[in-house]
Amino acid sequence: MTHKKPGLNTICTHVGELKDEQFKGAVSPLYMSTSYAYEDVEVKRYPRYFNTPNQQALAQKIAALEHGEAALIFGSGMAAVSTSLFAFLQKGDHVVLQKTLYGGTSNLVVEEFEKFGIEYSFAKDLSAEAFEHEILENTKVIYIETPSNPLLTVTDIEAVAKLAKKRGLVSMIDNTFASPVNQNPIDFGIDVVIHSATKYMGGHSDILAGAVISSEEKIDRIFQLAKNFGGSLSDYTVWLLERSLKTMGLRVKAQNENAQKLAEYLEKNELVQKVYYPGLASHDGHELAKKQMHGFGGMLSFELKDLDSQAFMTYLKLIKPSMSLAGVESTILSPAKTSHALLTPEDRAAQGISDKLMRFSVGIEEPEDLIADIEQALEETKKDMLDVRL
């Protein structure tokens, strides 16, 4: 009987690992050199060309995780986003984007594209029809993000991919919130998958990186621009990221389970106005998420009812009010003041991002401890409100 392809945790642990031929160590050796021989070698290696031993090994692992042919590793998620978009867009071209996007991506488009003569438009909703409505004769790319940051909206990946293929366009997705553990867009026909590897791939709040996965042909096109933009990653960080990926499957599974429990708890709490989590039956994208996701992720957002959200965060003892997301520790923040601060108040309102919205990155702690922390913070915030009224 032919053995099936390796499973998720086997890929995380073994695919792309470098062999320590000299000392037979159990982990990949780290090659820190920035200078390599160029005569009588198969590969002329140079860090900015994304082809040092550690860079190539990590790219192989990430490509396998996303079911792609090839990958590139960047110095940040935004380096991955910007390089990928500019690789397929030039002066006179047009791109259609999802309206609910990470604030940094929206800011890149709004602040920079016009300078390069690139046109853009945002689909009015998440339907394939809304994306098709925005397509022009000069459209080259459709760009989506699902689940989105921070409202966890869910876009039909397969429908968008089919639309792009029908119209001869390149489809791109930011798959950061889902991670390769929960969602594999290439299986649904998406051309280019992008990650802020800082998040679930790194998973320990100590790595800044980005990743792009696609076919060899499209990765080569992105590489031709990437080597000029210079957004490569140091080999030490590459090595740390390869180490972190070994436990990604285990970490994300625990975060999925915790987030589901926390979302259900928050939805039942009378002090909570609304919870945004695709694992809830009340979520608009729940049925679609079940179709295209293996798990619902470790991210959720919520709004309190008649309580000061900023005061609530100051009373948390275990959950850290902190930037970024997807670490093993639980963190919380205000998107209006962080991830989407670059947008105007009007743009945030148009996306449904209120000043009271809180984005909650659920970690791997015991869920009972997280619930207890939220309950005591809610109680203290409620006391403050009553004191003010008195």
C-alpha positions in Angstrom: 0.0 0.0 0.0 1.3 3.4 -0.9 1.7 5.7 2.1 -0.3 8.9 1.9 1.5 12.3 1.9 2.8 13.4 5.4 0.3 15.0 7.8 0.4 18.6 9.1 2.5 18.1 12.2 4.9 15.9 10.2 5.3 18.6 7.6 5.8 21.2 10.4 8.5 19.1 12.0 10.4 17.6 9.1 9.8 19.0 5.6 12.6 21.4 4.6 14.9 20.6 7.6 18.6 20.9 6.9 20.8 17.9 7.8 23.7 18.4 10.1 26.1 16.1 8.2 29.1 17.0 10.4 27.8 16.6 13.9 24.5 14.8 13.3 22.5 17.3 15.4 18.7 16.9 15.7 17.9 20.4 14.5 18.8 22.3 11.3 22.2 24.0 11.5 22.3 27.8 11.2 24.4 29.2 8.3 25.1 32.9 9.2 27.3 33.7 6.3 26.4 36.7 4.0 29.2 35.8 1.6 29.4 32.6 -0.5 31.6 31.2 -3.2 30.5 31.8 -6.8 33.0 29.6 -8.7 32.4 25.9 -9.3 29.1 25.9 -7.3 25.6 24.8 -8.3 23.9 27.8 -6.6 25.4 31.3 -6.4 24.1 32.2 -3.0 23.4 35.7 -1.7 21.0 36.6 1.2 19.2 39.3 -0.8 18.4 36.7 -3.5 16.5 34.5 -1.0 18.7 31.5 -1.6 20.9 30.9 1.4 20.6 27.4 2.8 18.3 28.4 5.7 16.1 30.6 3.4 15.6 27.8 0.9 14.9 25.2 3.5 12.2 27.3 5.3 10.6 28.2 2.0 10.3 24.5 1.2 8.5 23.9 4.5 6.1 26.8 4.1 5.3 25.9 0.5 4.4 22.3 1.7 2.2 23.7 4.5 0.2 25.8 2.0 0.1 23.1 -0.7 2.1 25.3 -3.1 5.0 24.7 -5.4 7.3 27.4 -4.1 7.6 30.2 -1.5 9.5 33.3 -0.6 10.2 34.5 3.0 10.2 38.3 3.6 11.3 40.6 6.3 7.7 41.4 7.3 4.1 40.7 6.3 3.8 44.1 4.6 7.0 43.4 2.6 5.3 40.2 1.4 2.0 42.1 0.6 3.6 45.1 -1.2 6.1 43.0 -3.2 3.4 40.6 -4.3 1.0 43.3 -5.4 3.6 45.4 -7.3 4.9 42.2 -9.0 1.6 41.9 -10.9 0.6 45.6 -11.1 2.2 48.4 -13.1 1.3 51.8 -14.3 -2.1 51.8 -15.9 -3.3 48.6 -14.2 -6.3 48.2 -11.8 -6.8 46.0 -8.8 -10.1 45.1 -7.0 -9.8 44.7 -3.3 -12.0 43.4 -0.5 -13.3 46.3 1.6 -12.5 44.7 5.0 -8.7 44.5 4.9 -5.9 44.8 7.4 -5.3 48.5 7.9 -1.7 48.4 6.7 -2.8 46.9 3.4 -5.5 49.5 2.9 -3.1 52.3 3.7 -0.5 50.9 1.2 -3.1 51.0 -1.5 -4.6 54.4 -0.7 -1.3 56.2 0.1 1.0 54.7 -2.6 -0.8 53.2 -5.6 -1.8 56.6 -7.1 1.9 57.6 -7.1 2.6 54.6 -9.3 -0.3 55.2 -11.7 -2.1 52.1 -10.4 -5.9 52.3 -10.1 -7.9 50.5 -7.4 -11.4 50.0 -6.2 -13.0 48.2 -3.2 -15.8 45.7 -3.6 -19.0 47.0 -1.9 -19.5 43.6 -0.1 -18.0 40.1 0.1 -20.0 38.5 -2.7 -18.3 37.4 -6.0 -20.8 39.6 -7.8 -19.6 42.6 -5.9 -16.0 41.8 -7.0 -17.1 41.2 -10.5 -18.9 44.6 -10.6 -15.6 46.4 -10.0 -13.6 44.6 -12.7 -12.5 46.9 -15.5 -10.7 46.3 -18.8 -7.3 47.1 -17.1 -8.0 45.0 -14.0 -5.1 42.6 -13.3 -5.5 41.4 -9.7 -8.3 40.5 -7.1 -7.1 40.7 -3.5 -9.0 39.3 -0.5 -8.5 38.6 3.2 -10.4 35.9 5.1 -11.1 35.8 7.9 -10.6 39.5 7.9 -8.8 41.7 10.4 -10.5 42.7 12.8 -14.1 41.7 12.2 -13.5 38.1 11.1 -15.7 38.5 8.0 -15.6 35.4 5.7 -15.2 35.6 2.0 -16.0 32.8 -0.4 -12.5 31.8 -1.5 -13.6 29.4 -4.2 -16.0 31.8 -5.8 -13.4 34.6 -6.0 -10.8 32.2 -7.4 -13.2 31.0 -10.1 -14.1 34.6 -11.0 -10.4 35.5 -11.3 -9.7 32.5 -13.6 -12.8 33.3 -15.7 -11.6 36.9 -16.2 -7.9 36.0 -16.6 -6.9 37.8 -13.3 -4.4 36.9 -10.6 -6.1 36.1 -7.3 -4.4 36.9 -4.0 -5.3 36.2 -0.4 -4.0 37.3 3.0 -4.3 34.0 4.9 -2.7 35.3 8.1 -5.7 35.0 10.5 -6.4 31.4 9.4 -2.8 30.1 9.2 -2.0 27.1 7.0 -3.4 24.9 9.8 -7.0 26.2 9.4 -7.2 27.1 5.7 -5.4 26.3 2.4 -6.6 28.7 -0.3 -4.5 27.1 -3.1 -6.8 24.1 -2.7 -9.7 26.4 -3.7 -7.9 27.8 -6.7 -6.3 30.9 -5.3 -3.0 31.9 -7.1 -1.0 33.7 -4.4 -1.2 33.2 -0.7 0.3 35.8 1.7 1.1 35.6 5.4 2.4 37.8 8.1 4.6 35.1 9.4 5.1 37.2 12.5 1.7 35.8 13.6 0.8 32.1 13.8 3.9 30.9 12.0 6.2 32.6 14.5 3.7 32.2 17.3 5.9 33.5 20.2 5.8 37.3 19.7 9.5 37.4 18.9 9.8 37.2 15.1 9.0 39.7 12.4 8.6 38.0 8.9 6.3 37.5 5.9 5.7 34.7 3.4 4.3 34.3 -0.1 3.3 30.9 -1.6 2.3 30.2 -5.2 3.3 28.3 -8.3 7.0 28.3 -9.3 6.2 30.6 -12.2 4.5 33.3 -10.1 7.0 33.0 -7.3 9.8 33.7 -9.8 7.9 36.8 -11.0 7.6 38.0 -7.4 11.3 37.2 -6.8 12.4 39.3 -9.8 11.0 42.3 -7.9 11.8 41.2 -4.4 15.5 41.0 -5.1 15.4 44.7 -6.1 13.1 45.8 -3.2 15.5 44.0 -0.7 12.9 42.7 1.7 14.8 39.6 2.6 15.1 38.2 6.2 18.2 37.5 8.3 19.2 33.9 8.5 19.0 33.9 12.3 15.4 34.9 12.1 14.8 32.4 9.4 16.2 29.7 11.7 14.0 30.8 14.5 11.0 30.8 12.3 11.8 27.2 11.2 12.0 26.2 14.8 8.6 27.9 15.6 6.9 26.2 12.7 7.5 22.8 14.3 4.9 23.4 16.9 2.4 25.5 14.8 -0.1 22.7 14.3 -0.2 22.0 18.1 -0.3 25.7 19.0 -3.1 26.6 16.6 -5.2 23.6 17.5 -5.1 24.7 21.1 -5.9 28.3 20.2 -8.8 27.2 18.0 -10.3 25.3 21.0 -9.8 28.1 23.4 -11.2 30.8 21.1 -14.4 28.7 20.6 -14.9 28.5 24.3 -14.2 32.2 24.9 -16.5 33.2 22.0 -19.3 31.1 23.4 -18.8 32.6 26.9 -18.7 36.2 25.6 -21.8 35.7 23.5 -23.8 34.6 26.5 -22.5 37.4 28.8 -25.1 40.2 29.3 -22.3 42.8 29.4 -21.2 42.0 25.9 -22.9 43.7 22.9 -21.6 41.6 20.0 -19.0 38.9 19.3 -17.4 38.4 16.0 -16.1 34.8 15.6 -16.7 32.5 12.6 -17.1 29.5 14.9 -20.4 30.9 16.3 -23.6 29.8 14.6 -24.7 33.4 14.9 -21.8 34.6 12.7 -22.9 35.6 9.2 -20.1 33.6 7.6 -20.4 30.5 9.8 -21.6 28.1 7.2 -19.1 29.3 4.6 -16.3 29.0 7.2 -17.3 25.4 7.9 -16.9 24.7 4.1 -13.5 26.3 3.6 -11.8 26.1 7.0 -10.4 23.2 9.0 -10.7 25.2 12.2 -12.1 28.6 13.1 -8.9 30.2 14.4 -7.7 31.8 17.5 -8.9 35.4 16.7 -12.1 37.0 17.8 -13.4 40.5 18.3 -16.1 41.9 20.6 -17.8 45.0 21.8 -19.0 45.6 25.4 -22.5 46.9 26.2 -22.6 50.2 28.2 -19.0 49.7 29.5 -15.8 51.6 28.8 -13.7 49.2 26.7 -10.4 51.0 27.5 -11.1 50.8 31.2 -11.9 47.1 30.9 -8.5 46.4 29.3 -6.7 48.2 32.1 -8.2 45.8 34.6 -7.1 42.6 32.8 -4.4 40.8 34.7 -3.6 37.7 32.6 -4.6 38.9 29.1 -2.1 41.5 27.9 -3.2 44.8 26.2 -0.6 44.5 23.5 0.1 45.0 19.8 0.2 42.2 17.2 -1.4 38.8 17.7 -1.2 35.0 17.5 1.4 34.5 20.2 1.0 31.7 22.8 0.0 34.3 25.3 -3.5 36.0 25.0 -3.5 39.6 24.0 -6.1 42.3 23.4 -6.1 45.7 21.7 -8.2 48.4 20.1 -8.0 48.2 16.3 -9.0 51.9 16.1 -5.8 52.8 18.0 -3.4 50.2 16.5 -4.0 48.0 13.4 -6.4 50.4 11.7 -5.1 53.7 13.2 -3.8 54.8 9.8 -7.4 54.8 8.4 -9.6 57.9 8.7 -12.4 57.7 11.3 -14.8 57.7 8.3 -13.1 54.7 6.7 -13.1 52.8 10.0 -16.8 53.5 10.4 -17.4 52.3 6.8 -15.8 49.0 7.7 -17.7 48.7 11.0 -14.7 49.3 13.2 -15.9 51.3 16.2 -13.8 52.8 18.9 -15.3 50.3 21.3 -14.3 47.3 19.3 -11.7 45.0 20.9 -9.6 42.4 19.0 -8.8 39.4 21.2 -6.0 37.0 20.2 -6.6 33.9 22.3 -3.5 32.1 23.5 -2.9 28.6 24.8 -3.6 29.3 28.5 -6.3 27.3 30.3 -9.6 28.7 29.1 -11.0 28.8 32.6 -8.2 31.2 33.6 -8.9 33.4 30.7 -12.7 33.5 31.5 -11.9 34.3 35.1 -9.7 37.2 34.0 -12.4 38.6 31.8 -15.0 38.3 34.5 -13.0 40.1 37.1 -12.2 42.9 34.6 -15.8 43.2 33.7 -16.8 43.4 37.4 -14.3 46.2 38.1 -15.3 48.1 35.0 -19.0 47.8 36.0 -18.1 49.1 39.5 -16.4 52.2 38.0 -19.5 52.9 36.0 -21.8 52.7 39.0 -19.4 54.9 41.1 -19.6 57.6 38.4 -23.4 57.5 38.3 -23.5 57.8 42.1 
